[in-house]
Amino acid sequence: MFVELTGQGREICEALGRAFFDAGETLYLVGGAVRDLVLGRGAGADYDFTTSAAAARIPGIVRPLARFAYDKSPAKGYGTHGVILKNKVEVEITPYRDWAAVAMQQNGRRGDSPVPGPADSLDTDLFGRDFTINAMAVDISPAGFGTLVDPCGGESDLAARVLRTPVAPGRTFADDPLRPMRAVRFAAALDFTIEDRAFACIRALAAAEPSPLLRPAPERIREELFHMLELPRPSRAMLLLREAGILRLVLPEVEALAGMQPEPGAHHKDNFAHTLAVLDEIAACDAGRDDVVLRFAALVHDIGKPAARRLDDHANYSFTDHDKIGAELADKLCVRLRFSNAHRARTVRLVRLHNRLHPFGEAWTDAAVRRAVNELGEDLDAMLAFSRADITSSDMDKMAARRAALDVFAERVQGLDRAVLLDPQPPIQGQEIMALLGLQKGGPQVGRAVKYLKQQIVDGALDPQDADAARRIVQTREWDQA
């Protein structure tokens, strides 16, 4: 089979193919670009190549075509070089790799990123890859340009829409225990079926004690989860993770939602199904389209419910404080998955505030609306979308009423100065407040006065430009009477 390369991709491949050919080496386009080309989707923007050249030769071969080349081995594994071409496009070029001789790379605190050694043939490299659909290559040498190399049967598996490993699943997954999660991700992304032997192997590995699927560094597991959450329908990946037995390993807090069954004679909604519905709704809306942290918060927003659930004498369930409990659990989960401090803080905040707009109604005063805007801060729009997505019910009238209420809230917010509400600045500062209070130095009273002035601005009771009103408030010590 010949694969048609067009446009910029063809120009890049022709230039690199010629350079390696002239140096007496072979170069092949590999990875997701080849898979997408065979699927008729185009090569996309990521160009990965494998070569017969030793790692040390790569910078010299590409020098005439590149702004610079640099070693990416610490992050990407054996011999990988990043190459910034003169047209500013970055590509990756790696010598043939032998996954049968895998070492463990020291990467941060955990030395479990697999690093294959050098291989002597393209076939050895391809048979060591994760799935047959990713184990195809395109020859870009001048003589064979566009020829598909497919020793593992990836083309036929693409046609059959099946995810299969190039060699026995146990060996493929042993080379890198993150590959079962990648299997779930690819199956969900492409709407493929995981081949029976591979899926059975994944389930067995997930059930093992201890499970080798927990060997990858938490950072790698987190990134794989993020890739799943970035899919158009992330719920499919979560369902597959659960079916494969992986969800209970990497996100036991979410798995617990599926096990939360009501007592006989009582009922509550299926919280796992509800969570997935919210997740898909967030993924589809503008606020969540490019916001993986918001999507993750949607996935974990109700994880406090199992601990908060209470059954009263009338067979009714309550989940009081599940948002607070969930925020605490989300914080621990983010630490476990090595979230950045910023992503951790935002996730916890989103979970804690996900019910903030739930009680909104006509009785809310303007001050109450302003306080909500201040508390939700920069995430106001995200939380409006979150609140809409969180409305799931079989009672269509109830859903319509709640969504209409949120529309009213959004309308009332339109006329407000968000900048003032997000960062209220009193018209008088600390030194003047100290003088008004007769203090020689700052202290708790000054802090309380500033806090009270800010709250008055948020409530709409103090114009941020009205210094005289602020002075009267300080002099009469209103905060002591509040």
ChimeraX attribute file (.defattr): number of C-alpha atoms within 10 A of each C-alpha:
attribute: neighborCount
match mode: 1-to-1
recipient: residues
	/A:1	11
	/A:2	13
	/A:3	16
	/A:4	16
	/A:5	20
	/A:6	12
	/A:7	7
	/A:8	13
	/A:9	16
	/A:10	16
	/A:11	12
	/A:12	19
	/A:13	25
	/A:14	17
	/A:15	16
	/A:16	23
	/A:17	26
	/A:18	19
	/A:19	21
	/A:20	23
	/A:21	17
	/A:22	13
	/A:23	13
	/A:24	10
	/A:25	17
	/A:26	20
	/A:27	27
	/A:28	30
	/A:29	25
	/A:30	21
	/A:31	22
	/A:32	19
	/A:33	24
	/A:34	27
	/A:35	22
	/A:36	16
	/A:37	16
	/A:38	22
	/A:39	13
	/A:40	11
	/A:41	11
	/A:42	16
	/A:43	23
	/A:44	12
	/A:45	12
	/A:46	13
	/A:47	20
	/A:48	19
	/A:49	25
	/A:50	22
	/A:51	22
	/A:52	21
	/A:53	21
	/A:54	14
	/A:55	19
	/A:56	12
	/A:57	13
	/A:58	24
	/A:59	18
	/A:60	11
	/A:61	18
	/A:62	20
	/A:63	16
	/A:64	12
	/A:65	16
	/A:66	18
	/A:67	15
	/A:68	16
	/A:69	20
	/A:70	13
	/A:71	21
	/A:72	17
	/A:73	16
	/A:74	14
	/A:75	13
	/A:76	17
	/A:77	20
	/A:78	24
	/A:79	24
	/A:80	23
	/A:81	23
	/A:82	21
	/A:83	24
	/A:84	19
	/A:85	19
	/A:86	13
	/A:87	11
	/A:88	11
	/A:89	15
	/A:90	18
	/A:91	17
	/A:92	20
	/A:93	27
	/A:94	27
	/A:95	27
	/A:96	29
	/A:97	29
	/A:98	23
	/A:99	24
	/A:100	17
	/A:101	14
	/A:102	18
	/A:103	17
	/A:104	14
	/A:105	19
	/A:106	14
	/A:107	13
	/A:108	10
	/A:109	7
	/A:110	14
	/A:111	14
	/A:112	18
	/A:113	25
	/A:114	23
	/A:115	24
	/A:116	22
	/A:117	18
	/A:118	21
	/A:119	18
	/A:120	13
	/A:121	14
	/A:122	22
	/A:123	19
	/A:124	17
	/A:125	22
	/A:126	27
	/A:127	24
	/A:128	22
	/A:129	24
	/A:130	25
	/A:131	26
	/A:132	26
	/A:133	29
	/A:134	26
	/A:135	27
	/A:136	29
	/A:137	28
	/A:138	27
	/A:139	22
	/A:140	27
	/A:141	23
	/A:142	17
	/A:143	11
	/A:144	12
	/A:145	20
	/A:146	22
	/A:147	17
	/A:148	21
	/A:149	22
	/A:150	20
	/A:151	17
	/A:152	22
	/A:153	16
	/A:154	25
	/A:155	22
	/A:156	13
	/A:157	17
	/A:158	20
	/A:159	11
	/A:160	11
	/A:161	17
	/A:162	21
	/A:163	27
	/A:164	26
	/A:165	28
	/A:166	22
	/A:167	16
	/A:168	12
	/A:169	22
	/A:170	16
	/A:171	14
	/A:172	22
	/A:173	22
	/A:174	17
	/A:175	22
	/A:176	22
	/A:177	22
	/A:178	22
	/A:179	22
	/A:180	26
	/A:181	22
	/A:182	18
	/A:183	27
	/A:184	27
	/A:185	25
	/A:186	20
	/A:187	19
	/A:188	24
	/A:189	18
	/A:190	13
	/A:191	14
	/A:192	18
	/A:193	17
	/A:194	21
	/A:195	16
	/A:196	12
	/A:197	13
	/A:198	20
	/A:199	20
	/A:200	14
	/A:201	17
	/A:202	25
	/A:203	17
	/A:204	14
	/A:205	23
	/A:206	21
	/A:207	17
	/A:208	10
	/A:209	7
	/A:210	10
	/A:211	14
	/A:212	16
	/A:213	23
	/A:214	16
	/A:215	17
	/A:216	18
	/A:217	18
	/A:218	17
	/A:219	15
	/A:220	16
	/A:221	20
	/A:222	17
	/A:223	13
	/A:224	18
	/A:225	22
	/A:226	16
	/A:227	17
	/A:228	24
	/A:229	26
	/A:230	20
	/A:231	20
	/A:232	16
	/A:233	20
	/A:234	26
	/A:235	23
	/A:236	21
	/A:237	25
	/A:238	24
	/A:239	17
	/A:240	19
	/A:241	24
	/A:242	18
	/A:243	14
	/A:244	22
	/A:245	18
	/A:246	25
	/A:247	21
	/A:248	17
	/A:249	16
	/A:250	20
	/A:251	18
	/A:252	13
	/A:253	21
	/A:254	22
	/A:255	20
	/A:256	18
	/A:257	21
	/A:258	15
	/A:259	12
	/A:260	16
	/A:261	14
	/A:262	16
	/A:263	11
	/A:264	7
	/A:265	8
	/A:266	13
	/A:267	13
	/A:268	12
	/A:269	13
	/A:270	14
	/A:271	20
	/A:272	20
	/A:273	15
	/A:274	18
	/A:275	24
	/A:276	20
	/A:277	21
	/A:278	24
	/A:279	27
	/A:280	22
	/A:281	22
	/A:282	31
	/A:283	26
	/A:284	16
	/A:285	14
	/A:286	12
	/A:287	18
	/A:288	22
	/A:289	15
	/A:290	13
	/A:291	15
	/A:292	20
	/A:293	18
	/A:294	27
	/A:295	26
	/A:296	22
	/A:297	23
	/A:298	27
	/A:299	26
	/A:300	25
	/A:301	31
	/A:302	26
	/A:303	27
	/A:304	27
	/A:305	23
	/A:306	20
	/A:307	14
	/A:308	17
	/A:309	15
	/A:310	13
	/A:311	14
	/A:312	9
	/A:313	6
	/A:314	8
	/A:315	14
	/A:316	13
	/A:317	17
	/A:318	14
	/A:319	15
	/A:320	14
	/A:321	15
	/A:322	22
	/A:323	25
	/A:324	19
	/A:325	20
	/A:326	24
	/A:327	27
	/A:328	16
	/A:329	19
	/A:330	28
	/A:331	19
	/A:332	14
	/A:333	19
	/A:334	18
	/A:335	14
	/A:336	13
	/A:337	19
	/A:338	17
	/A:339	18
	/A:340	11
	/A:341	11
	/A:342	8
	/A:343	16
	/A:344	19
	/A:345	15
	/A:346	17
	/A:347	24
	/A:348	25
	/A:349	19
	/A:350	26
	/A:351	31
	/A:352	23
	/A:353	19
	/A:354	24
	/A:355	17
	/A:356	17
	/A:357	20
	/A:358	15
	/A:359	12
	/A:360	18
	/A:361	14
	/A:362	9
	/A:363	8
	/A:364	11
	/A:365	12
	/A:366	14
	/A:367	16
	/A:368	15
	/A:369	20
	/A:370	23
	/A:371	19
	/A:372	18
	/A:373	22
	/A:374	22
	/A:375	16
	/A:376	21
	/A:377	17
	/A:378	13
	/A:379	19
	/A:380	17
	/A:381	15
	/A:382	21
	/A:383	23
	/A:384	20
	/A:385	19
	/A:386	28
	/A:387	21
	/A:388	22
	/A:389	22
	/A:390	23
	/A:391	16
	/A:392	16
	/A:393	12
	/A:394	8
	/A:395	8
	/A:396	9
	/A:397	10
	/A:398	13
	/A:399	16
	/A:400	13
	/A:401	11
	/A:402	18
	/A:403	16
	/A:404	14
	/A:405	19
	/A:406	21
	/A:407	14
	/A:408	14
	/A:409	18
	/A:410	15
	/A:411	11
	/A:412	13
	/A:413	17
	/A:414	9
	/A:415	8
	/A:416	14
	/A:417	11
	/A:418	18
	/A:419	11
	/A:420	14
	/A:421	22
	/A:422	17
	/A:423	13
	/A:424	18
	/A:425	18
	/A:426	23
	/A:427	18
	/A:428	19
	/A:429	12
	/A:430	15
	/A:431	14
	/A:432	14
	/A:433	21
	/A:434	18
	/A:435	13
	/A:436	14
	/A:437	17
	/A:438	10
	/A:439	14
	/A:440	9
	/A:441	10
	/A:442	13
	/A:443	10
	/A:444	8
	/A:445	17
	/A:446	20
	/A:447	13
	/A:448	14
	/A:449	24
	/A:450	21
	/A:451	15
	/A:452	20
	/A:453	28
	/A:454	21
	/A:455	21
	/A:456	19
	/A:457	24
	/A:458	28
	/A:459	19
	/A:460	16
	/A:461	12
	/A:462	19
	/A:463	16
	/A:464	20
	/A:465	13
	/A:466	12
	/A:467	15
	/A:468	11
	/A:469	17
	/A:470	22
	/A:471	18
	/A:472	12
	/A:473	17
	/A:474	23
	/A:475	15
	/A:476	12
	/A:477	16
	/A:478	13
	/A:479	15
	/A:480	10
	/A:481	6
	/A:482	6
